[in-house]
Amino acid sequence: MSDQVINPAIRPVFTGDPTHQQDSTGEIHDHGHHEHHKDNFITKYIFSQDHKMIAKQFLVTGMFWALVGGMLSVIFRVQLGYPNQAFPILETIFGKWAPGGIISPDFYYMLITMHGTILVFFVLTAGLSGTFANLLIPLQIGARDMASPFLNMLSYWFFFLAGVVMLTSFFLPDGASDVGWTAYPPLSGVREASPGSGAGMDFWLIGMTLFIFSSLLGGLNYITTVLNLRTKGMSMSKMPLTIWALLITAVLGLLSFPVLLGAAILLIFDRTIGTSFYLDNIFINGHALANDGGNAILYQHLFWFLGHPEVYIIILPAFGLVSEVLATNARKPIFGYRAMILSLLAIAIIAFVVWAHHMFVTGLNPFVASVFVFLTLLVAVPSAIKVFNWIATVWQGNIKFTPAMLFAIGFVSMFISGGLTGIFLGNSALDIELHDTYFVIAHFHIVMGVSAFFGMFAGVYHWFPKMYSKMMNNTLGYIHFWITIVGAYLIFWPMHYMGLAGVPRRYYSFDAFQSFNMFGSLNEFITLAAMLVFFAQILFLINFFYSIFYGRKLTTANPWQSNTLEWTTPIKAGHGNWPGDLPTVYRWPYDYSKNGDEYIPQTTPLREGETGGH
Amino acid sequence: MSAAISNHNRFHPLKFALWLGIASMIMLFAALTSAYIIRKAQGNWVDFRMPALFWFNTIVIVVSSITMNWTLRSFKRFKVNACKIALAITLLLGVVFLIGQYFGWQALNEMGIYINGNPSGSFVYVISGVHAAHIVGGLIIMLIILLKMSTTPFNPNRLIRVELMSTYWHFVDVLWIYLFIFFQINIF
């Protein structure tokens, strides 16, 4: 009987402890004590404490939000592609927000604000980290569940609640927040500043606060689990790169989200009690506000101190997923395992000292700016190491082009394209020209948005069999991939040219600007491409949900012939993951095509004369 | 028994999780106090002295840390009554601290330092208010543990709860000392 962590003397205290649990079939695994409680519908599917179910909850909730967030972008792209053209159906659906079938400016700002908020936080933070940290951490390190399954469940429900609050805000009389996803004061600090600055902004702040709690609870659980609950033999240097990436992501979140909370607390006081942390000398409708002595730039410092690490919180899990998928499907060991870990660490450390590159045009001292330029460009070094290693991993590999593999390769392509423009923007001199233009939009959508989505798709296609014991449809997967990668480039590539020509982001319409009229047809083209990509994602959703119920049944526990521990669990793993003892690990996870064996799982003991190393 | 045991048991996972939580709380207060420093550097800043009452509150919270330590020691030695008494005193001191903070804010108000006045005052109200919220959280946990101890027979297995509570309480105590020194240095 194994009881891997809990000191017997204190065990009863530790409620929700994984060793108390049993799986869905009612089998009791392991444990020296017997609490035969049966799972009912509510404890199994709703208030579940099984990390695998919580992962699915995060994934499906994330997919709902991706659908909503994507839909918002399609709607505002209609205005950008066909400015002031009436589409009566819009009035039918949105009523006063689209009078005469034309999206109103207030609605437009609401759409872009919520698009950003939803995609950055609800989809690519909670949907991505929440899904794969919950699914993979216990499975790949050989643990029965998270350190505290109860906190894990709370993490999901805080996220759910945050979502309910955000969703409700759409139905307020004045609509959701419309101040931009960064919520800069004074627009976010003064209730009368815009329609969404009132109740919409209140809901936004409440929603984000709940979200931060969710993220912190999840994060401290992930870190604790990785550092304390690894199975025998799973030293840090034998962990799959997915776990390294998810661990470092959680550390970033734990250290940066509280800063956003601090910024939000000060903002809430400015809005409610009338303090002046961010507000100073403001005139609205001809009368002066009482606020005196505040500083709006202070908010930007606090916000971007979170905001920049947040970018890496989004992309690091994708790094991990992609590394795993590439090595498995190229049937080759990952190239430069240690370099991969060190570059993850380097990116995480640099993440905390580059925030001011978002603020080059706020009147930052040019000397300080030059320091931030240097630190920002340093990020290129570990990023380039990673890209080099990914390419070297697939180089001359025996590549199996599964949909997951295609998305992983697509990720590398996207990450290179988007990363290169980061070098432009990281220079303070160039940034003065490019700041707040479509060049920035193109950069961060490719390097962070689309890349992270590709990492997520690679993860979903790859681990779907583990989650649902079914296979997804490959043909639909290929169609989904090709439309998405071609479409994503068609959307964002032209934006670079618009940005270089100075077309500013966040504008409702360019009709009044002679110099930007020439991009009218390009804008229309982008809108059509965006719609195409959006409908390709619906194909993915159909594939996903259809496969859960009617997909080809999984007949082997290890469909991709992968080395990591999650594939040593039964096809339908219960709560507790392994029916018997926890597996013991003897080697690193990347022994592919070694000494004539195509793959050697981590649980295979070392042979004579073999070392477990890299 | 699998050999997994030898590999672990280094540190209780919940204790580890609490320290991570403390790290994130440190980041929250680091953010708030650095915001204070950045804002102060920009001028238009009203200087004032912290009311003397805050000294009293600081002593109260330090004493409560000592009684919390007494609680933990009694628990480890199975001295049930001493443990309950010590915890009750700690709880009481925590409440006295909160009331003291409230009167401290009143005293600030009487000095003409309002929460919606110059940011130098607003920061003191908000930062000490956020700290007070952390104290309230600690007091709720203490109350639950005290009720559990009074209504159920003594259970040595609950040591981990008491240890977690004690670590948290020492943290919010040290946090207040830091904030108090910070205000003294900056406002004076």
Interface residues (C-beta under 8 A of the other chain):
Chain A: M1 S2 D3 Q4 V5 N7 A9 I10 R11 P12 V13 F14 A147 S148 L151 L216 G219 L220 N221 I223 T224 T225 L227 N228 L229 R230 T231 K232 G233 L254 L255 S256 F257 P258 V259 L261 G262 A263 I265 L266 F269 I273 G274 T275 S276 F277 A290 D292 G293 G294 N295 L298 H301 L302 F305 D581 L582 T584
Chain B: M1 S2 A3 A4 I5 S6 N7 H8 N9 R10 F11 H12 P13 L14 F16 A17 L20 G21 A23 S24 M25 M27 L28 F29 A30 A31 L32 A35 I38 R39 Q42 N44 W45 I115 N116 N118 P119 S122 F123 Y125 V126 V130 N155 P156 N157 R158 L159 I160 R161
